[in-house]
């Protein structure tokens, strides 16, 4: 009995793990076709591909954090704000000073962890709907940030820009970091006790609680890790832009896009099913789409329309066979 | 068993607990404003307050239907922007076109609401994603149509809904057209929600969609209608806002969240099953009063957003605490 259940579980998870590869293959195929048909065959190269990946790093890091939060059946709409806060804080604290690189980064990450804890506690202790809780904390944080800064603040030292511009061979640090983080996420989710608790909590909150899992703690930790991921994106953007401005997060629409990418990657919004490789595939899909739009010379506003439609269509592709009622 | 446990709590809440807390909040807020600037107690001041709050109150009562059936409509802000920018482009300084353009805008609203509703009910995309996608697309359409910057003007006969007023009336002295529109829309929506079968079905669907479906309720139709009502209310609010602030690319910015906040302040339950139109309207005016107050206190706009976030969390935390 248990063997059969375990066996079918394994088959299902194997079936799921192929999906990201298929999606990446399709994205790259579309990218290649677009490059060939717009006479930009030069883009079909390792460099072109790395360029696509590099432009997806910021979204990718946020989306990995969002994956974890969505897996525990929560959601985080405050990530875009946190990206801005991290970028501004980092460059403001550093003021171009080499010695401040580590303390500033550490402080920003600690602040993000504290912020994630607040999000998590609002959701688990005060039982505020996650959507509203993180929307509210995001509004509060953005308000304070925009009231304190209204332009690029400070700057990061040249050494810090290595984070965004450094390479090992042909591979930028940032792209390698994204994949390392994804591997760490995969390991945590599939090979550690915390990972098992994440799936249990997201799959059936009450069941997990009755089984002795401290579900509140699992959810709070997920929010802390998600906030830290968003702050990492902020640090990366500060390094890439050489300074932080209070609108970098909002301009990147990281809240919406991270959720979209996670869902496109096959993680279920209701929680409990999915994983990091799907998210990585979703990020690559978005990166390729962006590149395709750029190569095809699609107008920026039309691009926004298409993106909106693609997000909905992609979610629909997963959802419409489902039997659950959604609202 | 459960009734026995719940009984004392219900009794303790009593009569006062049954009064919608947003009414108390609204009165308190108005009292503070009156204390700072007594002019709001004069007919002109109060009417101007009502007029300022009218677009939010209209769009919040539409949003309420979507919240009651268990969803969110995040596309209303961009639909308001599209209404303002599209009207200016279509009218093209010819006041004779105003009426059919208003009709066309309601047509666009109808289509937007239908698309939202169909995507949620038939493609089973959660409404938060579906309407976020709609938000992006509709805003993109508005910007692509106008080339990214505000184009054209709205003629006087379009703007009258937002800024004209009837003068020299007895007692109230003047009555802005926006307030008449507000009263008509709110009365209509309140009747739909609290006086018709459709309203009752909406509550049932939001409370338990599966049970409703098994009991023979046309769940999909009810949900689609809720999205349509929300979209039509957004077009109405767009016409009002175009009247008193003119054409801009961010005419409706932030209204989606404020509308949700207003509905929740007015006692609506997120994910469905409970809500009232008068409550949502009162919530909308509470928010308007709050913004007025923060403005009077000289707080910069970003901090007003921060306070809005705080209120939002507090309102939901309060209502969660009191419903179980």
Interface residues (C-beta under 8 A of the other chain):
Chain A: X122 X126 X127 X128 X129 X131 X132 X133 X135 X136 X137 X138 X139 X140 X141 X142 X143 X144 X145 X146 X147 X256 X259 X260 X263 X269 X299 X300 X301 X302 X303 X304 X305 X306 X307 X308 X309 X311 X312 X315 X316 X319 X320 X322 X324 X325 X326 X327
Chain B: X69 X70 X71 X72 X119 X120 X122 X123 X124 X125 X126 X127 X128 X129 X130 X132 X133 X134 X135 X136 X137 X138 X139 X140 X141 X143 X144 X148 X206 X209 X210 X213 X219 X223 X257 X260 X264 X270 X271 X272 X300 X302 X303 X304 X305 X306 X307 X308 X309 X310 X312 X313 X316 X317 X320 X321
